[in-house]
């Protein structure tokens, strides 16, 4: 079994399904007949035009089926407003982008649940997180295919398998924890007094005030961000500012915690196609910064992202996002034994 497989493009015509098929033929499936296999990917934000077409997901689904397993596609909801914050909207966005069960031949699901509360806390021993909260998907799949679009990112410098395992698996609260260390701040004009924040607060820091609006005791608050992540009307301020190096480390810690759960039963594929400045969450124009290269397959997220970076070239991302310490992802991963 080769540790890294690179299938270079042999045709100028998109989609490059033939190249992906040849790569899959060289990969060893770490799952057995009858297994349930989750295919983790990003089907693109509403109005985004750089997301990968569903043709590749269908090819992976066929490959899983050929092994006698049962595939399903999944992603998680997001913090920001748009076409993927609510599960219903995200599934609609997926369908609009061609990610339907009819085309793919397998179900499409939201891993953190239709209400965003199907999550699990994974205990860790890392510097930034003593636990990370991610979608409760591990009992629903026996194996995984992590299919990542390799491209730029404004805070991570680049996005590939590491980011797909961290932000991609994370609950909305964990996404917030990675972006910042915060306490909730209410925007009264947007609050509908639904009580979700009071209901999900693990310490009782959120309580209803005399006027019916929630209040937050910052001395009791532990900064878990459940209230921000689950507020249905985005009535709590989201602070996105964070130290760039710390962000890389938090990203890696979350990915490492997920990897502990799925290592040994996972195939990873990076698509080095339509390599854009920003991620597929970006609506509107998203400039391409490097020509299409092909597909990389591997069995470890650090190795596949390092090889993808080698093929595309560091200068591509340094030029797109100067000053972002993305190399810290690789050095920190080794420091924590990832």
C-alpha positions in Angstrom: 0.0 0.0 0.0 1.5 3.3 -1.1 1.5 6.0 1.6 0.9 8.8 -1.0 -0.8 8.5 -4.4 -0.8 11.4 -6.8 -2.9 11.2 -10.0 -1.9 14.0 -12.3 -4.4 15.3 -14.8 -4.3 13.8 -18.2 -7.2 15.7 -19.7 -7.9 19.4 -20.0 -11.6 18.9 -19.6 -13.5 19.2 -16.3 -14.8 17.3 -14.4 -11.8 15.0 -14.1 -13.7 11.9 -13.1 -11.4 9.6 -15.0 -8.4 10.8 -13.0 -10.2 10.4 -9.7 -11.3 6.9 -10.7 -7.7 5.9 -11.4 -6.6 7.2 -8.1 -9.3 5.3 -6.2 -8.2 2.1 -8.0 -4.8 2.5 -6.4 -6.1 3.1 -2.9 -6.8 0.4 -0.4 -10.2 0.6 1.2 -9.9 0.2 5.0 -13.5 -0.9 5.4 -15.3 -4.2 4.9 -18.4 -5.5 3.2 -21.5 -4.3 5.0 -19.8 -1.3 6.6 -21.4 2.1 6.7 -19.0 4.7 5.2 -19.3 8.4 5.7 -17.9 10.7 3.0 -17.0 14.0 4.5 -16.9 17.0 2.1 -18.0 20.6 1.6 -20.8 21.2 -1.0 -20.2 24.9 -1.1 -22.0 27.9 0.4 -24.9 29.5 -1.4 -23.7 31.8 -4.2 -20.2 30.2 -4.1 -18.9 29.3 -7.5 -15.7 27.5 -6.6 -17.0 24.4 -4.9 -16.3 21.0 -6.4 -19.0 19.5 -8.5 -20.9 16.5 -7.2 -19.4 14.2 -10.0 -16.5 13.5 -7.8 -18.6 12.6 -4.8 -20.6 10.2 -6.9 -17.4 8.5 -8.1 -16.4 8.0 -4.5 -19.8 6.7 -3.6 -19.5 4.1 -6.4 -16.1 3.1 -5.2 -17.4 2.5 -1.7 -20.3 0.5 -3.1 -17.9 -1.6 -5.1 -16.3 -2.6 -1.9 -19.7 -3.9 -0.6 -20.1 -1.0 1.8 -22.9 1.6 2.2 -21.9 5.2 1.7 -23.5 8.4 2.9 -22.4 12.0 2.5 -22.2 14.4 5.4 -21.3 17.9 6.5 -22.0 20.1 9.5 -23.8 23.4 10.0 -21.9 26.7 10.3 -21.8 29.7 12.5 -22.3 32.5 10.0 -25.5 33.5 8.2 -26.1 32.1 4.8 -27.2 28.9 3.1 -25.6 26.4 5.6 -26.3 27.7 9.1 -29.6 25.8 9.5 -29.7 22.1 8.6 -32.7 22.6 6.3 -31.0 25.4 4.5 -27.8 23.4 4.1 -29.5 20.4 2.6 -31.3 22.8 0.2 -28.0 24.4 -0.7 -26.5 20.9 -1.3 -29.4 20.0 -3.6 -29.0 23.3 -5.5 -25.4 22.4 -6.1 -26.3 18.9 -7.3 -25.6 17.0 -4.1 -28.8 14.9 -4.1 -29.4 11.3 -3.2 -30.8 10.7 -6.7 -27.6 11.8 -8.4 -25.1 10.5 -5.8 -26.8 7.2 -5.1 -26.5 7.6 -1.4 -28.0 9.7 1.4 -26.9 13.2 2.3 -27.1 14.1 6.0 -26.2 16.9 8.4 -23.9 15.2 11.0 -24.6 17.6 13.9 -28.3 17.0 13.6 -31.3 19.1 12.3 -31.1 21.2 15.4 -27.3 21.4 15.7 -27.3 19.5 19.0 -26.3 16.0 17.8 -22.8 16.5 19.2 -20.3 14.8 21.4 -17.4 16.0 23.6 -14.0 14.3 22.9 -11.6 14.5 25.9 -8.1 15.7 25.0 -4.9 16.6 26.7 -3.9 19.5 24.6 -2.8 23.1 25.5 -5.9 25.0 24.2 -8.7 22.4 24.6 -9.3 19.9 27.4 -12.1 18.7 25.2 -13.4 19.4 21.7 -17.0 19.2 20.6 -17.8 17.7 17.2 -20.7 16.1 15.3 -21.9 12.8 16.9 -21.1 10.8 13.8 -18.7 8.1 15.1 -21.3 5.5 15.9 -23.0 6.0 12.6 -20.1 5.1 10.4 -17.6 2.2 10.3 -15.2 4.0 7.9 -14.7 7.3 6.3 -13.5 9.0 3.2 -12.3 12.6 3.8 -12.6 14.4 0.5 -11.2 17.9 0.7 -10.9 20.8 -1.8 -7.3 22.1 -1.4 -7.4 25.9 -1.7 -6.6 29.1 0.2 -8.1 30.4 3.5 -7.9 33.8 5.1 -7.0 32.6 8.6 -5.5 29.1 8.0 -3.5 30.1 4.9 -4.7 27.0 3.2 -7.5 24.5 3.6 -7.2 20.8 3.1 -7.6 17.6 5.1 -6.7 19.1 8.4 -9.3 21.8 8.1 -11.9 19.4 6.8 -11.4 17.3 10.0 -11.5 20.3 12.3 -13.9 22.9 11.1 -15.6 20.3 9.1 -16.5 18.0 12.0 -16.8 20.7 14.7 -20.0 21.7 16.3 -21.0 25.4 15.9 -19.8 26.0 19.5 -16.4 24.4 18.7 -16.1 26.4 15.5 -16.5 29.5 17.7 -14.0 28.3 20.2 -11.4 27.8 17.5 -12.0 31.4 16.2 -11.8 33.2 19.5 -11.9 33.2 23.2 -15.2 35.1 23.9 -18.1 35.7 26.2 -21.7 36.3 24.8 -22.9 39.8 24.1 -26.6 40.2 23.4 -28.0 42.3 20.5 -31.4 43.0 22.1 -33.1 44.1 18.8 -32.5 40.6 17.3 -33.4 38.5 20.4 -36.8 36.7 20.1 -36.7 35.5 23.7 -36.8 31.8 22.7 -34.7 30.6 25.6 -32.3 28.4 23.6 -29.3 30.1 25.2 -30.7 29.5 28.7 -31.5 25.9 27.9 -28.1 25.0 26.5 -25.9 26.9 29.0 -23.9 24.2 31.0 -23.2 26.5 34.0 -26.3 28.5 34.4 -24.6 31.7 33.3 -27.5 32.5 30.9 -30.7 33.4 32.7 -33.9 35.3 31.8 -34.0 38.9 33.1 -37.1 40.8 34.3 -37.7 42.2 30.9 -37.8 38.7 29.3 -34.4 39.1 27.7 -31.5 36.8 28.6 -28.6 38.0 30.7 -25.2 36.5 30.9 -23.0 36.2 34.0 -19.5 36.5 32.6 -18.0 35.4 35.9 -19.9 32.1 35.7 -19.5 31.7 31.9 -16.9 29.3 30.8 -16.8 30.5 27.1 -18.1 27.3 25.6 -20.0 29.3 22.9 -23.0 26.9 22.9 -25.3 29.9 23.2 -23.7 31.7 20.3 -23.5 28.6 18.1 -27.2 27.6 18.7 -28.9 31.0 18.8 -31.5 30.7 16.0 -31.6 34.4 15.3 -27.9 35.2 15.6 -28.7 37.6 18.4 -25.4 37.1 20.2 -22.3 38.8 19.0 -19.7 36.6 17.3 -16.2 37.9 17.7 -13.9 36.5 15.0 -10.6 38.0 16.0 -7.9 35.7 17.3 -4.2 35.3 17.3 -3.2 33.8 14.0 -0.7 31.3 15.5 -3.1 30.2 18.2 -5.8 29.7 15.5 -3.5 27.2 13.7 -2.9 25.3 16.9 -6.6 25.1 17.8 -7.4 23.9 14.3 -4.8 21.1 14.7 -6.0 20.1 18.2 -9.6 19.7 16.9 -8.4 17.7 13.9 -6.2 15.5 16.1 -9.1 14.7 18.4 -11.2 13.6 15.5 -8.4 11.6 14.0 -8.0 9.6 17.2 -11.5 8.4 16.6 -11.2 7.5 12.9 -7.6 6.6 12.3 -7.0 3.3 10.7 -10.4 3.2 9.0 -10.1 6.3 6.8 -9.0 7.2 3.3 -8.2 10.9 2.5 -8.3 12.5 -0.9 -7.3 16.1 -1.7 -8.6 17.6 -4.9 -6.0 20.0 -6.2 -8.5 21.7 -8.6 -9.9 25.2 -8.9 -7.4 26.3 -6.3 -8.8 29.6 -5.2 -7.9 32.4 -2.8 -10.6 31.6 -0.3 -12.6 28.6 0.8 -15.9 27.4 -0.6 -17.7 29.4 2.1 -16.9 32.5 0.1 -19.8 33.8 -2.0 -19.3 35.6 -5.3 -15.9 36.1 -7.0 -13.1 33.9 -5.7 -10.0 34.2 -7.8 -8.0 31.1 -8.9 -4.4 31.3 -7.7 -2.9 28.1 -9.3 -3.7 25.8 -12.2 -5.4 22.5 -11.7 -3.0 19.7 -10.7 -4.9 16.5 -9.9 -5.8 14.3 -6.9 -3.7 13.2 -4.0 -4.7 10.2 -1.9 -3.3 9.2 1.5 -4.0 7.6 4.9 -3.0 10.4 7.2 -4.1 14.1 7.1 -0.7 15.6 7.8 1.0 13.6 5.1 -1.7 14.4 2.5 -1.7 18.2 3.2 2.1 18.3 3.2 2.3 16.6 -0.2 -0.5 18.8 -1.6 1.4 21.9 -0.4 4.6 20.5 -2.1 2.8 20.0 -5.4 1.1 23.4 -5.5 4.0 25.3 -3.9 4.2 27.4 -0.7 4.6 30.6 -2.6 1.0 30.2 -3.9 -0.5 30.6 -0.5 2.1 33.0 0.9 1.3 35.4 -1.9 -2.5 35.0 -1.4 -2.3 35.3 2.4 0.9 37.0 3.4 1.9 36.8 7.1 -0.4 33.8 7.9 1.7 31.3 9.9 0.2 28.2 8.2 3.4 26.1 8.7 2.5 26.1 12.4 -0.1 23.5 11.5 2.5 21.0 10.6 5.1 21.7 13.3 2.4 21.8 16.1 0.9 18.5 14.8 4.2 16.8 15.4 4.6 18.4 18.8 1.3 16.9 20.0 1.9 13.5 18.5 -0.6 13.9 15.7 
